[in-house]
């Protein structure tokens, strides 16, 4: 590829990354996009708690068997 073509492709790529990061930073949903029913942080916290509870029950079952 020629140097100018590489230059333009690189700048198109960085502009695409910049637009994508700006779109992800927007707090409001875009038109036609589904809204999540729960905030992501709440889902992460709930899944972490569920995982911890599962680990505790497994540990208790192992201790009960031994």
Biopython code that builds the backbone (N, CA, C, O; Angstrom):
import numpy as np
from Bio.PDB.StructureBuilder import StructureBuilder

atoms = [
    (1, "UNK", "N", (0.834, -1.185, 0.000)),
    (1, "UNK", "CA", (0.000, 0.000, 0.000)),
    (1, "UNK", "C", (0.872, 1.240, 0.000)),
    (1, "UNK", "O", (1.991, 1.252, 0.513)),
    (2, "UNK", "N", (0.332, 2.247, -0.577)),
    (2, "UNK", "CA", (1.090, 3.500, -0.598)),
    (2, "UNK", "C", (1.015, 4.158, 0.768)),
    (2, "UNK", "O", (0.166, 3.834, 1.597)),
    (3, "UNK", "N", (1.916, 5.074, 0.969)),
    (3, "UNK", "CA", (1.985, 5.740, 2.249)),
    (3, "UNK", "C", (0.725, 6.562, 2.532)),
    (3, "UNK", "O", (0.248, 6.576, 3.667)),
    (4, "UNK", "N", (0.185, 7.239, 1.536)),
    (4, "UNK", "CA", (-1.012, 8.060, 1.769)),
    (4, "UNK", "C", (-2.222, 7.180, 2.050)),
    (4, "UNK", "O", (-3.071, 7.542, 2.864)),
    (5, "UNK", "N", (-2.312, 6.039, 1.395)),
    (5, "UNK", "CA", (-3.444, 5.143, 1.644)),
    (5, "UNK", "C", (-3.371, 4.610, 3.077)),
    (5, "UNK", "O", (-4.392, 4.549, 3.763)),
    (6, "UNK", "N", (-2.185, 4.226, 3.533)),
    (6, "UNK", "CA", (-1.999, 3.787, 4.918)),
    (6, "UNK", "C", (-2.387, 4.896, 5.894)),
    (6, "UNK", "O", (-3.038, 4.651, 6.910)),
    (7, "UNK", "N", (-1.976, 6.111, 5.565)),
    (7, "UNK", "CA", (-2.263, 7.258, 6.417)),
    (7, "UNK", "C", (-3.770, 7.449, 6.553)),
    (7, "UNK", "O", (-4.273, 7.626, 7.662)),
    (8, "UNK", "N", (-4.486, 7.416, 5.450)),
    (8, "UNK", "CA", (-5.931, 7.629, 5.487)),
    (8, "UNK", "C", (-6.658, 6.476, 6.172)),
    (8, "UNK", "O", (-7.610, 6.695, 6.921)),
    (9, "UNK", "N", (-6.211, 5.257, 5.916)),
    (9, "UNK", "CA", (-6.841, 4.110, 6.574)),
    (9, "UNK", "C", (-6.655, 4.174, 8.086)),
    (9, "UNK", "O", (-7.572, 3.865, 8.847)),
    (10, "UNK", "N", (-5.462, 4.579, 8.512)),
    (10, "UNK", "CA", (-5.200, 4.699, 9.949)),
    (10, "UNK", "C", (-6.101, 5.747, 10.580)),
    (10, "UNK", "O", (-6.651, 5.515, 11.657)),
    (11, "UNK", "N", (-6.263, 6.886, 9.937)),
    (11, "UNK", "CA", (-7.097, 7.939, 10.508)),
    (11, "UNK", "C", (-8.576, 7.581, 10.477)),
    (11, "UNK", "O", (-9.318, 7.972, 11.378)),
    (12, "UNK", "N", (-9.015, 6.853, 9.471)),
    (12, "UNK", "CA", (-10.405, 6.372, 9.464)),
    (12, "UNK", "C", (-10.622, 5.400, 10.612)),
    (12, "UNK", "O", (-11.658, 5.433, 11.275)),
    (13, "UNK", "N", (-9.637, 4.528, 10.847)),
    (13, "UNK", "CA", (-9.740, 3.551, 11.923)),
    (13, "UNK", "C", (-9.769, 4.236, 13.294)),
    (13, "UNK", "O", (-10.586, 3.873, 14.140)),
    (14, "UNK", "N", (-8.887, 5.225, 13.526)),
    (14, "UNK", "CA", (-8.881, 5.918, 14.814)),
    (14, "UNK", "C", (-10.170, 6.723, 15.005)),
    (14, "UNK", "O", (-10.671, 6.828, 16.124)),
    (15, "UNK", "N", (-10.710, 7.293, 13.922)),
    (15, "UNK", "CA", (-11.978, 8.017, 14.031)),
    (15, "UNK", "C", (-13.104, 7.055, 14.392)),
    (15, "UNK", "O", (-13.988, 7.401, 15.177)),
    (16, "UNK", "N", (-13.078, 5.862, 13.831)),
    (16, "UNK", "CA", (-14.091, 4.858, 14.152)),
    (16, "UNK", "C", (-14.004, 4.467, 15.630)),
    (16, "UNK", "O", (-15.029, 4.363, 16.304)),
    (17, "UNK", "N", (-12.794, 4.254, 16.132)),
    (17, "UNK", "CA", (-12.619, 3.936, 17.552)),
    (17, "UNK", "C", (-13.113, 5.077, 18.436)),
    (17, "UNK", "O", (-13.761, 4.842, 19.456)),
    (18, "UNK", "N", (-12.809, 6.303, 18.046)),
    (18, "UNK", "CA", (-13.232, 7.463, 18.811)),
    (18, "UNK", "C", (-14.758, 7.558, 18.855)),
    (18, "UNK", "O", (-15.338, 7.789, 19.916)),
    (19, "UNK", "N", (-15.413, 7.378, 17.688)),
    (19, "UNK", "CA", (-16.885, 7.420, 17.644)),
    (19, "UNK", "C", (-17.490, 6.316, 18.496)),
    (19, "UNK", "O", (-18.472, 6.537, 19.205)),
    (20, "UNK", "N", (-16.904, 5.129, 18.425)),
    (20, "UNK", "CA", (-17.423, 4.000, 19.208)),
    (20, "UNK", "C", (-17.319, 4.283, 20.707)),
    (20, "UNK", "O", (-18.260, 4.012, 21.453)),
    (21, "UNK", "N", (-16.183, 4.827, 21.154)),
    (21, "UNK", "CA", (-16.030, 5.115, 22.581)),
    (21, "UNK", "C", (-16.976, 6.230, 23.015)),
    (21, "UNK", "O", (-17.500, 6.195, 24.129)),
    (22, "UNK", "N", (-17.201, 7.217, 22.150)),
    (22, "UNK", "CA", (-18.139, 8.282, 22.491)),
    (22, "UNK", "C", (-19.568, 7.747, 22.569)),
    (22, "UNK", "O", (-20.329, 8.141, 23.453)),
    (23, "UNK", "N", (-19.937, 6.854, 21.652)),
    (23, "UNK", "CA", (-21.275, 6.257, 21.688)),
    (23, "UNK", "C", (-21.478, 5.457, 22.961)),
    (23, "UNK", "O", (-22.557, 5.494, 23.554)),
    (24, "UNK", "N", (-20.444, 4.728, 23.391)),
    (24, "UNK", "CA", (-20.553, 3.932, 24.600)),
    (24, "UNK", "C", (-20.622, 4.795, 25.851)),
    (24, "UNK", "O", (-21.146, 4.352, 26.873)),
    (25, "UNK", "N", (-20.108, 6.009, 25.793)),
    (25, "UNK", "CA", (-20.105, 6.891, 26.953)),
    (25, "UNK", "C", (-21.429, 7.624, 27.122)),
    (25, "UNK", "O", (-21.672, 8.216, 28.174)),
    (26, "UNK", "N", (-22.295, 7.597, 26.103)),
    (26, "UNK", "CA", (-23.570, 8.298, 26.195)),
    (26, "UNK", "C", (-24.469, 7.632, 27.227)),
    (26, "UNK", "O", (-24.634, 6.412, 27.204)),
    (27, "UNK", "N", (-25.056, 8.416, 28.137)),
    (27, "UNK", "CA", (-25.923, 7.813, 29.144)),
    (27, "UNK", "C", (-27.281, 7.396, 28.603)),
    (27, "UNK", "O", (-27.852, 6.417, 29.083)),
    (28, "UNK", "N", (-27.816, 8.109, 27.619)),
    (28, "UNK", "CA", (-29.140, 7.786, 27.110)),
    (28, "UNK", "C", (-29.025, 6.780, 25.965)),
    (28, "UNK", "O", (-28.053, 6.797, 25.210)),
    (29, "UNK", "N", (-30.015, 5.912, 25.842)),
    (29, "UNK", "CA", (-29.972, 4.918, 24.757)),
    (29, "UNK", "C", (-30.194, 5.578, 23.400)),
    (29, "UNK", "O", (-30.871, 6.601, 23.292)),
    (30, "UNK", "N", (-29.623, 4.984, 22.391)),
    (30, "UNK", "CA", (-29.796, 5.494, 21.038)),
    (30, "UNK", "C", (-31.104, 4.981, 20.462)),
    (30, "UNK", "O", (-31.668, 4.007, 20.961)),
    (31, "UNK", "N", (-31.579, 5.626, 19.428)),
    (31, "UNK", "CA", (-32.848, 5.260, 18.812)),
    (31, "UNK", "C", (-32.791, 3.828, 18.291)),
    (31, "UNK", "O", (-31.838, 3.444, 17.615)),
    (32, "UNK", "N", (-33.810, 3.049, 18.607)),
    (32, "UNK", "CA", (-33.890, 1.676, 18.143)),
    (32, "UNK", "C", (-33.108, 0.695, 18.999)),
    (32, "UNK", "O", (-33.059, -0.493, 18.678)),
    (33, "UNK", "N", (-32.500, 1.158, 20.071)),
    (33, "UNK", "CA", (-31.696, 0.294, 20.925)),
    (33, "UNK", "C", (-32.525, -0.143, 22.130)),
    (33, "UNK", "O", (-33.244, 0.663, 22.721)),
    (34, "UNK", "N", (-32.423, -1.396, 22.483)),
    (34, "UNK", "CA", (-33.165, -1.895, 23.633)),
    (34, "UNK", "C", (-32.552, -1.373, 24.918)),
    (34, "UNK", "O", (-31.330, -1.292, 25.045)),
    (35, "UNK", "N", (-33.404, -1.020, 25.872)),
    (35, "UNK", "CA", (-32.918, -0.535, 27.153)),
    (35, "UNK", "C", (-32.778, -1.715, 28.111)),
    (35, "UNK", "O", (-33.659, -2.574, 28.165)),
    (36, "UNK", "N", (-31.679, -1.768, 28.868)),
    (36, "UNK", "CA", (-31.548, -2.845, 29.849)),
    (36, "UNK", "C", (-32.574, -2.657, 30.964)),
    (36, "UNK", "O", (-32.879, -1.530, 31.352)),
    (37, "UNK", "N", (-33.100, -3.765, 31.472)),
    (37, "UNK", "CA", (-34.100, -3.674, 32.531)),
    (37, "UNK", "C", (-33.462, -3.357, 33.874)),
    (37, "UNK", "O", (-34.105, -2.760, 34.737)),
    (38, "UNK", "N", (-32.216, -3.745, 34.062)),
    (38, "UNK", "CA", (-31.500, -3.470, 35.304)),
    (38, "UNK", "C", (-30.177, -2.795, 34.966)),
    (38, "UNK", "O", (-29.589, -3.067, 33.919)),
    (39, "UNK", "N", (-29.700, -1.903, 35.861)),
    (39, "UNK", "CA", (-28.370, -1.321, 35.625)),
    (39, "UNK", "C", (-27.296, -2.411, 35.663)),
    (39, "UNK", "O", (-27.416, -3.387, 36.404)),
    (40, "UNK", "N", (-26.266, -2.238, 34.872)),
    (40, "UNK", "CA", (-25.204, -3.233, 34.755)),
    (40, "UNK", "C", (-24.524, -3.471, 36.100)),
    (40, "UNK", "O", (-24.216, -4.613, 36.442)),
    (41, "UNK", "N", (-24.288, -2.416, 36.859)),
    (41, "UNK", "CA", (-23.611, -2.578, 38.149)),
    (41, "UNK", "C", (-24.456, -3.429, 39.096)),
    (41, "UNK", "O", (-23.915, -4.227, 39.861)),
    (42, "UNK", "N", (-25.777, -3.264, 39.047)),
    (42, "UNK", "CA", (-26.662, -4.065, 39.896)),
    (42, "UNK", "C", (-26.609, -5.537, 39.498)),
    (42, "UNK", "O", (-26.587, -6.412, 40.364)),
    (43, "UNK", "N", (-26.589, -5.810, 38.218)),
    (43, "UNK", "CA", (-26.516, -7.190, 37.734)),
    (43, "UNK", "C", (-25.193, -7.827, 38.141)),
    (43, "UNK", "O", (-25.169, -8.976, 38.583)),
    (44, "UNK", "N", (-24.093, -7.091, 37.996)),
    (44, "UNK", "CA", (-22.785, -7.606, 38.398)),
    (44, "UNK", "C", (-22.754, -7.932, 39.887)),
    (44, "UNK", "O", (-22.254, -8.983, 40.286)),
    (45, "UNK", "N", (-23.288, -7.033, 40.703)),
    (45, "UNK", "CA", (-23.303, -7.239, 42.151)),
    (45, "UNK", "C", (-24.136, -8.463, 42.499)),
    (45, "UNK", "O", (-23.723, -9.283, 43.318)),
    (46, "UNK", "N", (-25.299, -8.590, 41.888)),
    (46, "UNK", "CA", (-26.170, -9.725, 42.173)),
    (46, "UNK", "C", (-25.520, -11.037, 41.762)),
    (46, "UNK", "O", (-25.600, -12.022, 42.495)),
    (47, "UNK", "N", (-24.873, -11.062, 40.594)),
    (47, "UNK", "CA", (-24.201, -12.274, 40.138)),
    (47, "UNK", "C", (-23.015, -12.619, 41.029)),
    (47, "UNK", "O", (-22.751, -13.794, 41.284)),
    (48, "UNK", "N", (-22.301, -11.605, 41.502)),
    (48, "UNK", "CA", (-21.184, -11.846, 42.415)),
    (48, "UNK", "C", (-21.690, -12.451, 43.715)),
    (48, "UNK", "O", (-21.091, -13.392, 44.237)),
    (49, "UNK", "N", (-22.800, -11.914, 44.249)),
    (49, "UNK", "CA", (-23.383, -12.455, 45.474)),
    (49, "UNK", "C", (-23.853, -13.892, 45.265)),
    (49, "UNK", "O", (-23.648, -14.743, 46.130)),
    (50, "UNK", "N", (-24.476, -14.165, 44.134)),
    (50, "UNK", "CA", (-24.943, -15.513, 43.833)),
    (50, "UNK", "C", (-23.766, -16.492, 43.759)),
    (50, "UNK", "O", (-23.850, -17.620, 44.246)),
    (51, "UNK", "N", (-22.666, -16.041, 43.141)),
    (51, "UNK", "CA", (-21.475, -16.879, 43.030)),
    (51, "UNK", "C", (-20.874, -17.165, 44.412)),
    (51, "UNK", "O", (-20.472, -18.293, 44.696)),
    (52, "UNK", "N", (-20.816, -16.147, 45.262)),
    (52, "UNK", "CA", (-20.281, -16.328, 46.605)),
    (52, "UNK", "C", (-21.153, -17.291, 47.417)),
    (52, "UNK", "O", (-20.631, -18.138, 48.143)),
    (53, "UNK", "N", (-22.470, -17.164, 47.297)),
    (53, "UNK", "CA", (-23.380, -18.060, 48.009)),
    (53, "UNK", "C", (-23.214, -19.500, 47.522)),
    (53, "UNK", "O", (-23.247, -20.439, 48.318)),
    (54, "UNK", "N", (-23.036, -19.665, 46.225)),
    (54, "UNK", "CA", (-22.821, -21.002, 45.670)),
    (54, "UNK", "C", (-21.532, -21.615, 46.225)),
    (54, "UNK", "O", (-21.510, -22.792, 46.585)),
    (55, "UNK", "N", (-20.465, -20.823, 46.295)),
    (55, "UNK", "CA", (-19.200, -21.319, 46.847)),
    (55, "UNK", "C", (-19.356, -21.728, 48.315)),
    (55, "UNK", "O", (-18.813, -22.749, 48.736)),
    (56, "UNK", "N", (-20.096, -20.931, 49.094)),
    (56, "UNK", "CA", (-20.295, -21.262, 50.500)),
    (56, "UNK", "C", (-21.094, -22.550, 50.670)),
    (56, "UNK", "O", (-20.765, -23.375, 51.523)),
    (57, "UNK", "N", (-22.137, -22.729, 49.870)),
    (57, "UNK", "CA", (-22.935, -23.954, 49.994)),
    (57, "UNK", "C", (-22.125, -25.174, 49.580)),
    (57, "UNK", "O", (-22.264, -26.236, 50.186)),
    (58, "UNK", "N", (-21.286, -25.043, 48.564)),
    (58, "UNK", "CA", (-20.413, -26.156, 48.163)),
    (58, "UNK", "C", (-19.457, -26.517, 49.290)),
    (58, "UNK", "O", (-19.242, -27.697, 49.567)),
    (59, "UNK", "N", (-18.887, -25.520, 49.937)),
    (59, "UNK", "CA", (-17.953, -25.749, 51.037)),
    (59, "UNK", "C", (-18.651, -26.445, 52.206)),
    (59, "UNK", "O", (-18.103, -27.372, 52.803)),
    (60, "UNK", "N", (-19.849, -25.996, 52.521)),
    (60, "UNK", "CA", (-20.603, -26.618, 53.619)),
    (60, "UNK", "C", (-20.954, -28.057, 53.299)),
    (60, "UNK", "O", (-20.915, -28.914, 54.182)),
    (61, "UNK", "N", (-21.299, -28.339, 52.037)),
    (61, "UNK", "CA", (-21.614, -29.712, 51.638)),
    (61, "UNK", "C", (-20.387, -30.607, 51.748)),
    (61, "UNK", "O", (-20.496, -31.753, 52.183)),
    (62, "UNK", "N", (-19.230, -30.102, 51.363)),
    (62, "UNK", "CA", (-17.999, -30.879, 51.464)),
    (62, "UNK", "C", (-17.659, -31.182, 52.920)),
    (62, "UNK", "O", (-17.233, -32.288, 53.253)),
    (63, "UNK", "N", (-17.854, -30.181, 53.783)),
    (63, "UNK", "CA", (-17.572, -30.383, 55.213)),
    (63, "UNK", "C", (-18.550, -31.362, 55.824)),
    (63, "UNK", "O", (-18.171, -32.127, 56.711)),
    (64, "UNK", "N", (-19.797, -31.365, 55.379)),
    (64, "UNK", "CA", (-20.807, -32.276, 55.914)),
    (64, "UNK", "C", (-20.499, -33.710, 55.500)),
    (64, "UNK", "O", (-20.740, -34.639, 56.271)),
    (65, "UNK", "N", (-19.969, -33.903, 54.294)),
    (65, "UNK", "CA", (-19.631, -35.237, 53.806)),
    (65, "UNK", "C", (-18.413, -35.769, 54.538)),
    (65, "UNK", "O", (-18.365, -36.953, 54.872)),
    (66, "UNK", "N", (-17.435, -34.926, 54.791)),
    (66, "UNK", "CA", (-16.169, -35.373, 55.419)),
    (66, "UNK", "C", (-16.279, -35.659, 56.877)),
    (66, "UNK", "O", (-15.292, -36.038, 57.508)),
]
sb = StructureBuilder()
sb.init_structure("model")
sb.init_model(0)
sb.init_chain("A")
sb.init_seg("    ")
for serial, (resi, resn, name, xyz) in enumerate(atoms, 1):
    if name == "N":
        sb.init_residue(resn, " ", resi, " ")
    sb.init_atom(name, np.array(xyz, "f"), 0.0, 1.0, " ", f" {name:<3s}", serial, name[0])
structure = sb.get_structure()
